[in-house]
Amino acid sequence: MVAISLALLRKPKILLLDEPTAQLAPKIANEVFKKIVEIRDLTEVGVILVEQNAEKALEIADNDIEYSYGSKEGYRYLRCRA
């Protein structure tokens, strides 16, 4: 949360978060997600979130793009939801 707070000091238009809950305990990860929603709802900052926990990310998303790449068949998948 400290890194997110420091980034917000610059008053960005977009906040890019790459795996903000990686290596966090589930309880703390939930708090981070709550803060992300709060930032999104209370500011004019857009949030782009890259997250392994797709279920949790989809809970808070307004829009999503899911991208998968499998090395065995070279399979690529891109799904957009608006």
N, C-alpha and C positions, 0 to 999 in steps of 0.2 A: 504494500500500500504506500510505502514511502516513495517508491519510484513513480507511482502514478501521481501522487501528490506533487512531487517535484516537476513532473511533466506538465501538470495543470497550471503551475505558476507562470508558465510562458504564454498562457491563454491561447492554446492551439484551437484550430477549427476542427481538426480531426485527431483523435487519439487512437493510435495503432497499438493494440495489445497482443503480443505474441506469447501464448501459453502463460497467462498471468497466474494460473493456479497450479502450475507444474510443481511437483514435489511438496505440495502442501497437504496437511491433514484435511479430511473432508469438512470438518467444522469450520476451519479457517477459509477453505476454498469457498464455502457457501457465503461467508462474510464478504469475501472479495467480490463475488458475483452480485451481492446486494449493493455494494458500493458502486459497481459498474452501472447497475440499473439507476441508482441515485444520480450519478454523474450524467447519464443519458437523459434522465427526466428533468433534472433541475438546471441544466446548463444548455447552451447552444452548441456544445461540443459533440460532433459525430464520433461514434465509436466503431472501429473495425476490430473484430475479435477473432484471433486464430486460436482454436481450442481443441484439444483431443477429446474432451468430454462433450461430445456432440449433443447428448441429451440435455445437459444443463445449458449449453450455449443456445440451443433451440428454444428453451424455456424463456430466455430473456431477449431473443432476437426479434427485430421488426422485419428483417429480410435476412435470407441466408443463401450462401453459395457453398455447396459441398463438393469437394474435389477428392477423388481417390485415384491412386495409381498403384497397380499391382505389378511387381517385377516379373512374375512367372510368365504371364501371357502378354505383358505390355498393355494391360487393360487400363483405360482411362475413363473416368466418369465425372461429369460435371452436372450438377443439379442446381437450379436456381428457384427460389421461392420468393415471391414479393408480397 
